[in-house]
């Protein structure tokens, strides 16, 4: 099992550009999450999904969109990048034993 | 709104000393998690605490949970340099009937530096 895989690891975007952060898991977990981590802060929930076709907003969803067409994949879309979206993004999945986090995507918007 | 407060936020300690990190939270909780994060890395799971009075130990780290006080502690015994990292607690609130998904709410983290 590869666990939770995120791509890309690093990305620089210009203001107004769009991109998709990819997240895939091979553990057949229903629950998946996107968090962002700003310097000196804990993680904040952007969006989550309880299964294929079902998504919902977290604490900081503005400026982001998600989809969950399969159990494995949970991409995060930024439509009009803004400097405030400069952050490290973590994808995670959950079982009864706990959460598994991906390695993160470091995004800079300039 | 669930609030999770960790203190201290910064901790500099000498090797060989003991210290405790505190995690307070504002609602009833099903589970409490402790994670370690090294600079530029992802989160590494340390402990999952499931019930009142739960205590778990791994090496020089011991975590405990008091659900009545809504308090968890992470105790460091005889610190070594390799323990230098940022430690996060995260709370998974108790789900009521008809509630949504499981979600984690994180504290801001405690940055630990162990000095030789």
Interface residues (C-beta under 8 A of the other chain):
Chain A: X31 X33 X40 X41 X42 X43 X44 X45 X48 X49 X50 X56 X58 X90 X94 X97 X98 X99 X101 X102 X103 X104
Chain B: X4 X33 X41 X42 X43 X45 X48 X88 X90 X100 X101 X102 X103 X104 X105 X106 X107 X108 X109
